[in-house]
Amino acid sequence: MSLIQLENYAEGKWIPSSENGEILKNAITGEPLYYAESSALDFDSMMKFARSKGASKLRKMSFQERGLMLKKLALHLLTKKELFYKVSAYTGATKSDSWVDIEGGIGNLFAYASLRRQFGNEWYYVEGETAKLSKQNTFIGHHILVPKEGVAIHINAFNFPVWGMLEKIAVNLLAGVPAIVKPATLTSYLTEVVFKEIIASNIVPEGALQLICGSARGILDYCLHQDVVTFTGSAETGKKLKITSNIIENSIPFNMEADSLNACVLGTDITPDMPEFDIFIKEVVREMTTKAGQKCTAIRRILVPENRTEDVIIALGKRLQSNTIGDPSVEGVRMGPLAGLSQRDDVLEKVNQLKASQQVVIGGNEDYDVKGADKIKGAFMSPIVFLNETPYQNTACHDVEAFGPVSTIIPYKEINDAVQLIKMGKGSLVSSIVTANNDIAKEFTLEAASSLGRILVLNSACAKESTGHGSPMPLLVHGGPGRAGGGEEMGGKRGVFHYMQRTAIQGSPDMLTAITNQYQQGATGIHSKTHPFKKTFHELKIGDQIVTEKRLITSEDINRFADLSGDHFYAHNEDTHFEGTMFTHQVAHGYFIMSVAAGLFVDSYEMNPVLLNYGIDELRFTKPVYPDTSVYVRFTCKEKIDQEKRNDEDIDKGIVKWLVEILDESEEPLVGIATILTMVKK
């Protein structure tokens, strides 16, 4: 059959590979399938196209619009997933392997689409609290984050051709930055078929995404200071790219997520008759066999108490023996081949290095069956487990990673010993510990955390719902120190900020209100005859403000609220002897004062656009209110956040944040402060 020419997507056009490109093969049969090549691409022109077209369009979209774009894209890709599964089979992936890659990747789009709710209604982000820089509050400071005006270059690994792309572009697109995706050539044909559906959907603006299936050698020479580079792959390759002269000279952010020697620890409290022992064995086997062990998070070191070594070897051996290897399309096959023959050769070379200093206790020979395929033509290998009883002297297990179904059992004495062995890996993406003992879990976590990007504490209480040792989650950081690259991918809002520039801004409250489009305390309010609650979402302006009438707080009020709420804390009791307390006499409940505030600022005499009270944030009671004190409220429109309609019947609405400042006759300091949220019709 004639080979398919993979296409690159550059400057809004599909550009096919030439027949001089690298030949990509079916991992199961060894049959040639595709050419991948990129000599016709102009990397400098591609990056300029992304900066001029993609960046400008994304920057004009608000966080809400970008988030909804991701949601729409995720829904579209789900309708095409069967096509993706079909192509994924060529990589040697089982159905469950493909599910992690394909639907796990789409899940990242959904997760970051939902994250839009943590951002405002603008294309930039206002971060944290206002810094008061002067006594009279006429000079204040704040931080804003704006999208970088460059392009993200994503250099991805071969093992997750879909997830690797989607987990990264979800973040940079939400941040408002375009990307050029460079998948590993070995499995780029799967990335290409997904990318084609993204472009065909017309959901993403022109210039926001480009694709290189062939070599991208030299692309980093065209990076500018506004660009961002992310790399996933081997530590050796990552380090070479990280010290590219242009990266260093322009201080270009380089986020590296490298393969590492991750570990799973069996706690000293676990015995073979406990459910946690079986959980441990299942977790190790799953991480050795999922994607044929080709995961940056796979378990390479199996740490077990010395007195449990034999039990673990026997249990692992039995479970791995039942692991059927072969063509994933054949019923009953649990593990497919590696991604290619070159990859298998590399793993076997590393296995030979490990054999020089440690003993093979499970597998390690050619006497294994392959179901439905030829184990010579396909990139198959059976799982191999080593035993290293002298891990402080024979250290290859802490330095050499065989990127396949290979792991080493390492006996240890006490938990502190396990921690020290973990640290000999010089930094890992993840380590897990299986224990039913809280003290052991705490000791391990706090002592090992400095060397790890993520820690999974696993026991029978969470095992059923746990996503597992090898599953980084979109809203948590994925990365690790040292050998693991020192980077952080995903991580919720932290990941988005990686593609944005944080800038401190200083000025008057009025000026910073104008810049941020968020009302800053102390700024001039906008007063009109119309109560803010009578204005629709679109009619409201940031800074719309009312100052309410005053209300006298009496001892009788406080007593009635205590009876109504059941809150009879001593400070609210007028008969309390207050000597030695923080108060001079009876004090009003904070929640009573907040309720009074609501009664003062709420306009409730007729129907209005306010649909409901959505909640209260940042409520603080800053000064006691004693009987016979009059309080009033300064009530200001602080921020507006758009909301999409869930269906045709849904009311068109948005969320409005209001600054509530509660004052007494002295005006300063405030009695209380809060941000309330209302849902308001458009």
MOHULIN-V940762 format. One record per residue. N is the residue number from 0. RES is the residue in one small letter. SS is DSSP state (helix for helix, strand for strand, loop for the rest). OMEGA is omega in whole degrees, 0 to 359 (* if undefined). NEAR is the number of other ideal C-beta (glycine too) atoms within 12 Angstrom. Layout:
# MOHULIN-V940762
n & res & ss & omega & near
N & RES & SS & OMEGA & NEAR
N & RES & SS & OMEGA & NEAR
This chain:
# MOHULIN-V940762
n & res & ss & omega & near
0 & m & loop & 179 & 8
1 & s & loop & 182 & 9
2 & l & loop & 179 & 24
3 & i & strand & 178 & 25
4 & q & strand & 177 & 28
5 & l & loop & 182 & 40
6 & e & strand & 171 & 33
7 & n & strand & 178 & 42
8 & y & strand & 185 & 40
9 & a & strand & 176 & 36
10 & e & loop & 176 & 29
11 & g & loop & 182 & 24
12 & k & strand & 174 & 20
13 & w & strand & 183 & 22
14 & i & strand & 185 & 28
15 & p & strand & 173 & 27
16 & s & loop & 174 & 34
17 & s & loop & 180 & 21
18 & e & loop & 176 & 18
19 & n & loop & 185 & 17
20 & g & loop & 178 & 29
21 & e & strand & 179 & 30
22 & i & strand & 180 & 27
23 & l & strand & 189 & 40
24 & k & strand & 172 & 33
25 & n & loop & 184 & 38
26 & a & loop & 183 & 43
27 & i & loop & 186 & 39
28 & t & loop & 185 & 28
29 & g & loop & 182 & 26
30 & e & loop & 177 & 20
31 & p & strand & 184 & 24
32 & l & strand & 191 & 32
33 & y & strand & 163 & 36
34 & y & strand & 173 & 30
35 & a & strand & 185 & 41
36 & e & loop & 187 & 29
37 & s & loop & 186 & 38
38 & s & loop & 182 & 24
39 & a & loop & 184 & 25
40 & l & loop & 174 & 35
41 & d & loop & 186 & 21
42 & f & helix & 179 & 32
43 & d & helix & 180 & 22
44 & s & helix & 178 & 23
45 & m & helix & 182 & 40
46 & m & helix & 177 & 41
47 & k & helix & 178 & 25
48 & f & helix & 179 & 30
49 & a & helix & 183 & 46
50 & r & helix & 184 & 36
51 & s & helix & 184 & 23
52 & k & helix & 186 & 27
53 & g & helix & 184 & 37
54 & a & helix & 183 & 39
55 & s & helix & 180 & 23
56 & k & helix & 180 & 27
57 & l & helix & 181 & 42
58 & r & helix & 179 & 33
59 & k & loop & 180 & 18
60 & m & loop & 176 & 33
61 & s & loop & 175 & 28
62 & f & helix & 180 & 38
63 & q & helix & 180 & 29
64 & e & helix & 179 & 29
65 & r & helix & 179 & 44
66 & g & helix & 179 & 37
67 & l & helix & 175 & 30
68 & m & helix & 179 & 35
69 & l & helix & 179 & 42
70 & k & helix & 180 & 32
71 & k & helix & 179 & 24
72 & l & helix & 179 & 39
73 & a & helix & 180 & 38
74 & l & helix & 179 & 20
75 & h & helix & 183 & 24
76 & l & helix & 177 & 39
77 & l & helix & 180 & 25
78 & t & loop & 182 & 16
79 & k & loop & 190 & 26
80 & k & helix & 181 & 28
81 & e & helix & 174 & 18
82 & l & helix & 181 & 22
83 & f & helix & 179 & 39
84 & y & helix & 182 & 29
85 & k & helix & 181 & 20
86 & v & helix & 180 & 34
87 & s & helix & 181 & 43
88 & a & helix & 180 & 33
89 & y & helix & 180 & 39
90 & t & helix & 183 & 47
91 & g & loop & 183 & 48
92 & a & loop & 171 & 45
93 & t & loop & 179 & 36
94 & k & helix & 180 & 27
95 & s & helix & 175 & 23
96 & d & helix & 181 & 41
97 & s & helix & 179 & 37
98 & w & helix & 179 & 25
99 & v & helix & 184 & 36
100 & d & helix & 187 & 46
101 & i & helix & 183 & 41
102 & e & helix & 172 & 28
103 & g & helix & 178 & 40
104 & g & helix & 178 & 42
105 & i & helix & 177 & 38
106 & g & helix & 176 & 33
107 & n & helix & 177 & 46
108 & l & helix & 178 & 44
109 & f & helix & 182 & 30
110 & a & helix & 181 & 34
111 & y & helix & 172 & 43
112 & a & helix & 179 & 34
113 & s & helix & 182 & 25
114 & l & helix & 179 & 34
115 & r & helix & 183 & 37
116 & r & helix & 178 & 25
117 & q & helix & 179 & 22
118 & f & loop & 182 & 36
119 & g & loop & 185 & 30
120 & n & loop & 185 & 34
121 & e & loop & 176 & 30
122 & w & loop & 177 & 29
123 & y & loop & 184 & 34
124 & y & strand & 175 & 36
125 & v & strand & 191 & 36
126 & e & strand & 169 & 28
127 & g & strand & 183 & 19
128 & e & strand & 175 & 18
129 & t & strand & 175 & 34
130 & a & strand & 179 & 21
131 & k & strand & 188 & 19
132 & l & loop & 180 & 20
133 & s & loop & 184 & 16
134 & k & loop & 184 & 10
135 & q & loop & 177 & 12
136 & n & loop & 176 & 22
137 & t & loop & 181 & 20
138 & f & loop & 184 & 22
139 & i & strand & 178 & 30
140 & g & strand & 179 & 27
141 & h & strand & 174 & 35
142 & h & strand & 172 & 25
143 & i & strand & 174 & 29
144 & l & strand & 178 & 32
145 & v & strand & 179 & 30
146 & p & strand & 173 & 44
147 & k & loop & 184 & 36
148 & e & loop & 181 & 27
149 & g & loop & 182 & 36
150 & v & strand & 176 & 49
151 & a & strand & 175 & 51
152 & i & strand & 182 & 45
153 & h & strand & 177 & 46
154 & i & strand & 191 & 43
155 & n & loop & 181 & 46
156 & a & loop & 184 & 44
157 & f & loop & 192 & 45
158 & n & loop & 178 & 43
159 & f & loop & 186 & 46
160 & p & loop & 177 & 48
161 & v & loop & 180 & 49
162 & w & helix & 182 & 47
163 & g & helix & 178 & 44
164 & m & helix & 188 & 51
165 & l & helix & 181 & 46
166 & e & helix & 180 & 45
167 & k & helix & 183 & 48
168 & i & helix & 176 & 51
169 & a & helix & 185 & 49
170 & v & helix & 183 & 45
171 & n & helix & 178 & 48
172 & l & helix & 177 & 52
173 & l & helix & 179 & 51
174 & a & helix & 180 & 45
175 & g & loop & 182 & 43
176 & v & loop & 178 & 49
177 & p & strand & 182 & 45
178 & a & strand & 167 & 47
179 & i & strand & 184 & 50
180 & v & strand & 175 & 45
181 & k & strand & 176 & 48
182 & p & loop & 173 & 48
183 & a & loop & 187 & 39
184 & t & helix & 185 & 39
185 & l & helix & 181 & 40
186 & t & helix & 184 & 48
187 & s & helix & 180 & 48
188 & y & helix & 176 & 46
189 & l & helix & 176 & 49
190 & t & helix & 183 & 49
191 & e & helix & 184 & 43
192 & v & helix & 176 & 37
193 & v & helix & 181 & 46
194 & f & helix & 179 & 43
195 & k & helix & 178 & 25
196 & e & helix & 177 & 35
197 & i & helix & 182 & 39
198 & i & helix & 181 & 30
199 & a & helix & 182 & 19
200 & s & helix & 183 & 22
201 & n & loop & 180 & 16
202 & i & loop & 183 & 26
203 & v & loop & 182 & 39
204 & p & loop & 178 & 29
205 & e & loop & 179 & 23
206 & g & loop & 182 & 33
207 & a & loop & 181 & 44
208 & l & strand & 172 & 48
209 & q & strand & 188 & 46
210 & l & strand & 174 & 47
211 & i & loop & 180 & 43
212 & c & loop & 179 & 48
213 & g & loop & 182 & 38
214 & s & loop & 174 & 25
215 & a & loop & 182 & 37
216 & r & loop & 179 & 20
217 & g & loop & 184 & 22
218 & i & helix & 182 & 35
219 & l & helix & 178 & 34
220 & d & helix & 182 & 22
221 & y & helix & 180 & 30
222 & c & loop & 175 & 38
223 & l & loop & 188 & 27
224 & h & loop & 179 & 20
225 & q & loop & 182 & 27
226 & d & loop & 178 & 39
227 & v & strand & 178 & 46
228 & v & strand & 172 & 46
229 & t & strand & 181 & 46
230 & f & strand & 172 & 43
231 & t & strand & 181 & 45
232 & g & strand & 183 & 37
233 & s & loop & 180 & 30
234 & a & helix & 182 & 35
235 & e & helix & 179 & 20
236 & t & helix & 181 & 24
237 & g & helix & 181 & 33
238 & k & helix & 178 & 21
239 & k & helix & 181 & 20
240 & l & helix & 184 & 35
241 & k & helix & 182 & 29
242 & i & loop & 172 & 16
243 & t & loop & 187 & 26
244 & s & helix & 181 & 14
245 & n & helix & 178 & 25
246 & i & helix & 182 & 31
247 & i & helix & 185 & 17
248 & e & helix & 183 & 14
249 & n & loop & 180 & 21
250 & s & loop & 183 & 15
251 & i & loop & 179 & 32
252 & p & strand & 181 & 32
253 & f & strand & 181 & 34
254 & n & strand & 186 & 39
255 & m & strand & 175 & 42
256 & e & strand & 188 & 50
257 & a & strand & 175 & 44
258 & d & loop & 183 & 41
259 & s & loop & 183 & 45
260 & l & loop & 183 & 48
261 & n & strand & 185 & 48
262 & a & strand & 170 & 50
263 & c & strand & 186 & 49
264 & v & strand & 171 & 53
265 & l & strand & 182 & 48
266 & g & loop & 180 & 37
267 & t & loop & 181 & 31
268 & d & loop & 188 & 27
269 & i & loop & 176 & 35
270 & t & loop & 184 & 21
271 & p & loop & 181 & 22
272 & d & loop & 180 & 11
273 & m & loop & 179 & 23
274 & p & helix & 181 & 21
275 & e & helix & 179 & 35
276 & f & helix & 179 & 33
277 & d & helix & 176 & 27
278 & i & helix & 179 & 34
279 & f & helix & 181 & 44
280 & i & helix & 180 & 38
281 & k & helix & 182 & 31
282 & e & helix & 180 & 42
283 & v & helix & 181 & 47
284 & v & helix & 180 & 37
285 & r & helix & 182 & 40
286 & e & helix & 177 & 43
287 & m & helix & 188 & 46
288 & t & helix & 176 & 43
289 & t & helix & 185 & 40
290 & k & helix & 182 & 46
291 & a & helix & 178 & 45
292 & g & helix & 182 & 48
293 & q & loop & 179 & 49
294 & k & loop & 178 & 45
295 & c & loop & 181 & 47
296 & t & loop & 185 & 50
297 & a & loop & 181 & 44
298 & i & strand & 179 & 50
299 & r & strand & 180 & 49
300 & r & strand & 182 & 49
301 & i & strand & 184 & 49
302 & l & strand & 182 & 50
303 & v & strand & 175 & 44
304 & p & strand & 183 & 33
305 & e & helix & 184 & 22
306 & n & helix & 178 & 18
307 & r & helix & 185 & 34
308 & t & helix & 182 & 28
309 & e & helix & 179 & 19
310 & d & helix & 182 & 26
311 & v & helix & 179 & 41
312 & i & helix & 181 & 30
313 & i & helix & 183 & 21
314 & a & helix & 178 & 32
315 & l & helix & 180 & 44
316 & g & helix & 180 & 26
317 & k & helix & 184 & 17
318 & r & helix & 179 & 26
319 & l & helix & 179 & 36
320 & q & helix & 180 & 20
321 & s & loop & 181 & 18
322 & n & loop & 182 & 35
323 & t & loop & 181 & 26
324 & i & strand & 177 & 38
325 & g & strand & 178 & 30
326 & d & loop & 184 & 33
327 & p & loop & 179 & 40
328 & s & loop & 180 & 24
329 & v & loop & 183 & 21
330 & e & loop & 178 & 13
331 & g & loop & 180 & 17
332 & v & loop & 183 & 31
333 & r & loop & 181 & 31
334 & m & strand & 179 & 46
335 & g & loop & 180 & 48
336 & p & loop & 169 & 46
337 & l & loop & 188 & 44
338 & a & loop & 180 & 47
339 & g & loop & 181 & 42
340 & l & helix & 178 & 30
341 & s & helix & 178 & 23
342 & q & helix & 178 & 36
343 & r & helix & 179 & 36
344 & d & helix & 179 & 19
345 & d & helix & 179 & 29
346 & v & helix & 181 & 36
347 & l & helix & 176 & 27
348 & e & helix & 179 & 20
349 & k & helix & 177 & 32
350 & v & helix & 179 & 35
351 & n & helix & 176 & 21
352 & q & helix & 180 & 23
353 & l & helix & 180 & 35
354 & k & helix & 183 & 27
355 & a & loop & 185 & 18
356 & s & loop & 179 & 23
357 & q & loop & 190 & 34
358 & q & strand & 174 & 23
359 & v & strand & 181 & 26
360 & v & strand & 177 & 28
361 & i & strand & 178 & 33
362 & g & loop & 175 & 31
363 & g & loop & 177 & 28
364 & n & loop & 182 & 13
365 & e & loop & 184 & 14
366 & d & loop & 177 & 9
367 & y & loop & 183 & 23
368 & d & loop & 173 & 20
369 & v & loop & 186 & 30
370 & k & strand & 173 & 26
371 & g & loop & 182 & 22
372 & a & loop & 178 & 30
373 & d & loop & 186 & 19
374 & k & loop & 176 & 27
375 & i & loop & 180 & 15
376 & k & loop & 178 & 21
377 & g & loop & 184 & 36
378 & a & loop & 185 & 41
379 & f & loop & 167 & 41
380 & m & loop & 181 & 41
381 & s & loop & 177 & 37
382 & p & loop & 179 & 43
383 & i & strand & 177 & 38
384 & v & strand & 177 & 45
385 & f & strand & 170 & 38
386 & l & strand & 177 & 33
387 & n & strand & 183 & 37
388 & e & loop & 178 & 23
389 & t & loop & 188 & 18
390 & p & loop & 177 & 36
391 & y & loop & 179 & 18
392 & q & loop & 179 & 13
393 & n & loop & 194 & 24
394 & t & loop & 181 & 24
395 & a & helix & 181 & 30
396 & c & helix & 178 & 44
397 & h & helix & 185 & 35
398 & d & helix & 187 & 25
399 & v & loop & 178 & 33
400 & e & loop & 172 & 42
401 & a & loop & 189 & 41
402 & f & loop & 181 & 43
403 & g & loop & 184 & 44
404 & p & loop & 187 & 47
405 & v & strand & 178 & 47
406 & s & strand & 183 & 49
407 & t & strand & 173 & 52
408 & i & strand & 181 & 46
409 & i & strand & 177 & 45
410 & p & strand & 176 & 34
411 & y & strand & 184 & 36
412 & k & loop & 181 & 21
413 & e & loop & 183 & 22
414 & i & helix & 178 & 31
415 & n & helix & 176 & 19
416 & d & helix & 178 & 26
417 & a & helix & 179 & 40
418 & v & helix & 181 & 30
419 & q & helix & 178 & 24
420 & l & helix & 176 & 39
421 & i & helix & 184 & 43
422 & k & helix & 178 & 30
423 & m & loop & 175 & 33
424 & g & loop & 175 & 43
425 & k & loop & 177 & 25
426 & g & loop & 183 & 34
427 & s & strand & 176 & 46
428 & l & strand & 185 & 47
429 & v & strand & 166 & 48
430 & s & strand & 178 & 47
431 & s & strand & 174 & 47
432 & i & strand & 177 & 48
433 & v & strand & 182 & 48
434 & t & loop & 175 & 39
435 & a & loop & 185 & 27
436 & n & loop & 182 & 22
437 & n & helix & 182 & 16
438 & d & helix & 178 & 15
439 & i & helix & 180 & 30
440 & a & helix & 181 & 31
441 & k & helix & 181 & 18
442 & e & helix & 182 & 25
443 & f & helix & 185 & 42
444 & t & helix & 185 & 28
445 & l & helix & 181 & 19
446 & e & helix & 184 & 26
447 & a & helix & 189 & 40
448 & a & helix & 183 & 25
449 & s & helix & 181 & 19
450 & s & helix & 188 & 36
451 & l & strand & 175 & 40
452 & g & strand & 181 & 38
453 & r & strand & 177 & 39
454 & i & strand & 174 & 34
455 & l & strand & 175 & 39
456 & v & strand & 191 & 34
457 & l & strand & 172 & 40
458 & n & loop & 185 & 31
459 & s & loop & 182 & 19
460 & a & loop & 185 & 17
461 & c & loop & 187 & 20
462 & a & loop & 184 & 28
463 & k & loop & 183 & 13
464 & e & loop & 181 & 11
465 & s & loop & 176 & 22
466 & t & loop & 173 & 25
467 & g & loop & 181 & 33
468 & h & loop & 190 & 42
469 & g & loop & 186 & 39
470 & s & loop & 172 & 35
471 & p & loop & 184 & 41
472 & m & loop & 188 & 26
473 & p & loop & 185 & 37
474 & l & loop & 175 & 26
475 & l & loop & 182 & 26
476 & v & strand & 173 & 31
477 & h & strand & 182 & 43
478 & g & strand & 179 & 37
479 & g & strand & 183 & 40
480 & p & loop & 171 & 27
481 & g & helix & 182 & 27
482 & r & helix & 182 & 36
483 & a & helix & 172 & 41
484 & g & loop & 179 & 37
485 & g & loop & 183 & 29
486 & g & strand & 177 & 38
487 & e & strand & 173 & 30
488 & e & strand & 177 & 49
489 & m & strand & 177 & 44
490 & g & loop & 177 & 30
491 & g & loop & 182 & 29
492 & k & helix & 180 & 31
493 & r & helix & 180 & 27
494 & g & helix & 179 & 40
495 & v & helix & 182 & 43
496 & f & helix & 179 & 36
497 & h & loop & 182 & 34
498 & y & loop & 183 & 45
499 & m & strand & 177 & 37
500 & q & strand & 176 & 25
501 & r & strand & 182 & 22
502 & t & strand & 175 & 20
503 & a & strand & 177 & 20
504 & i & strand & 183 & 30
505 & q & strand & 178 & 22
506 & g & strand & 180 & 25
507 & s & loop & 176 & 25
508 & p & helix & 178 & 34
509 & d & helix & 183 & 23
510 & m & helix & 181 & 20
511 & l & helix & 173 & 34
512 & t & helix & 180 & 34
513 & a & helix & 182 & 19
514 & i & helix & 187 & 28
515 & t & helix & 189 & 35
516 & n & loop & 170 & 28
517 & q & loop & 181 & 37
518 & y & loop & 177 & 40
519 & q & loop & 183 & 37
520 & q & loop & 182 & 33
521 & g & loop & 178 & 31
522 & a & loop & 180 & 34
523 & t & loop & 179 & 21
524 & g & loop & 177 & 28
525 & i & strand & 183 & 22
526 & h & loop & 177 & 18
527 & s & loop & 181 & 17
528 & k & loop & 182 & 10
529 & t & loop & 177 & 19
530 & h & loop & 181 & 26
531 & p & helix & 181 & 40
532 & f & helix & 178 & 34
533 & k & helix & 180 & 23
534 & k & loop & 176 & 28
535 & t & loop & 180 & 24
536 & f & loop & 182 & 31
537 & h & loop & 181 & 17
538 & e & loop & 181 & 23
539 & l & loop & 176 & 37
540 & k & loop & 175 & 26
541 & i & loop & 182 & 34
542 & g & loop & 174 & 34
543 & d & strand & 192 & 36
544 & q & strand & 168 & 32
545 & i & strand & 170 & 31
546 & v & strand & 190 & 20
547 & t & loop & 170 & 27
548 & e & loop & 180 & 16
549 & k & loop & 175 & 21
550 & r & strand & 179 & 29
551 & l & strand & 178 & 22
552 & i & strand & 181 & 36
553 & t & loop & 176 & 22
554 & s & helix & 178 & 23
555 & e & helix & 176 & 16
556 & d & helix & 183 & 30
557 & i & helix & 179 & 38
558 & n & helix & 181 & 23
559 & r & helix & 180 & 18
560 & f & helix & 178 & 29
561 & a & helix & 179 & 27
562 & d & helix & 182 & 16
563 & l & helix & 184 & 16
564 & s & helix & 186 & 19
565 & g & loop & 181 & 11
566 & d & loop & 181 & 21
567 & h & loop & 175 & 19
568 & f & loop & 190 & 21
569 & y & helix & 185 & 19
570 & a & helix & 181 & 27
571 & h & helix & 182 & 37
572 & n & loop & 184 & 23
573 & e & loop & 181 & 23
574 & d & loop & 181 & 14
575 & t & loop & 172 & 21
576 & h & loop & 193 & 14
577 & f & loop & 179 & 19
578 & e & loop & 180 & 9
579 & g & loop & 177 & 9
580 & t & loop & 178 & 17
581 & m & loop & 188 & 13
582 & f & loop & 179 & 23
583 & t & loop & 177 & 15
584 & h & loop & 185 & 25
585 & q & loop & 182 & 34
586 & v & strand & 181 & 33
587 & a & loop & 174 & 46
588 & h & loop & 176 & 31
589 & g & helix & 181 & 31
590 & y & helix & 174 & 25
591 & f & helix & 180 & 35
592 & i & helix & 177 & 41
593 & m & helix & 178 & 31
594 & s & helix & 176 & 31
595 & v & helix & 179 & 35
596 & a & helix & 179 & 40
597 & a & helix & 178 & 29
598 & g & helix & 180 & 22
599 & l & helix & 185 & 30
600 & f & helix & 182 & 37
601 & v & loop & 174 & 26
602 & d & loop & 192 & 22
603 & s & loop & 187 & 15
604 & y & loop & 179 & 9
605 & e & loop & 179 & 10
606 & m & loop & 178 & 11
607 & n & loop & 185 & 23
608 & p & loop & 179 & 28
609 & v & strand & 184 & 34
610 & l & strand & 181 & 24
611 & l & strand & 172 & 19
612 & n & strand & 187 & 23
613 & y & strand & 179 & 22
614 & g & strand & 179 & 17
615 & i & strand & 176 & 24
616 & d & strand & 168 & 19
617 & e & strand & 179 & 23
618 & l & strand & 178 & 24
619 & r & strand & 174 & 21
620 & f & strand & 194 & 26
621 & t & loop & 182 & 20
622 & k & loop & 182 & 27
623 & p & loop & 176 & 28
624 & v & loop & 181 & 42
625 & y & strand & 176 & 28
626 & p & loop & 180 & 24
627 & d & loop & 173 & 19
628 & t & strand & 176 & 29
629 & s & strand & 179 & 27
630 & v & strand & 175 & 42
631 & y & strand & 189 & 32
632 & v & strand & 167 & 36
633 & r & strand & 192 & 37
634 & f & strand & 191 & 39
635 & t & strand & 174 & 39
636 & c & strand & 188 & 43
637 & k & strand & 185 & 42
638 & e & strand & 177 & 35
639 & k & strand & 180 & 36
640 & i & strand & 182 & 34
641 & d & strand & 173 & 29
642 & q & loop & 177 & 28
643 & e & loop & 175 & 25
644 & k & loop & 180 & 15
645 & r & loop & 177 & 12
646 & n & loop & 183 & 8
647 & d & loop & 182 & 7
648 & e & loop & 184 & 7
649 & d & loop & 178 & 14
650 & i & loop & 177 & 21
651 & d & loop & 191 & 21
652 & k & strand & 174 & 26
653 & g & strand & 178 & 34
654 & i & strand & 177 & 35
655 & v & strand & 175 & 45
656 & k & strand & 182 & 33
657 & w & strand & 173 & 43
658 & l & strand & 179 & 42
659 & v & strand & 176 & 45
660 & e & strand & 182 & 40
661 & i & strand & 185 & 44
662 & l & strand & 169 & 30
663 & d & strand & 185 & 30
664 & e & loop & 182 & 18
665 & s & loop & 178 & 14
666 & e & loop & 178 & 17
667 & e & loop & 355 & 18
668 & p & loop & 179 & 17
669 & l & loop & 173 & 28
670 & v & loop & 180 & 38
671 & g & strand & 180 & 37
672 & i & strand & 180 & 33
673 & a & strand & 169 & 35
674 & t & strand & 175 & 30
675 & i & strand & 181 & 38
676 & l & strand & 175 & 30
677 & t & strand & 174 & 38
678 & m & strand & 190 & 27
679 & v & strand & 178 & 36
680 & k & strand & 175 & 27
681 & k & loop & * & 23
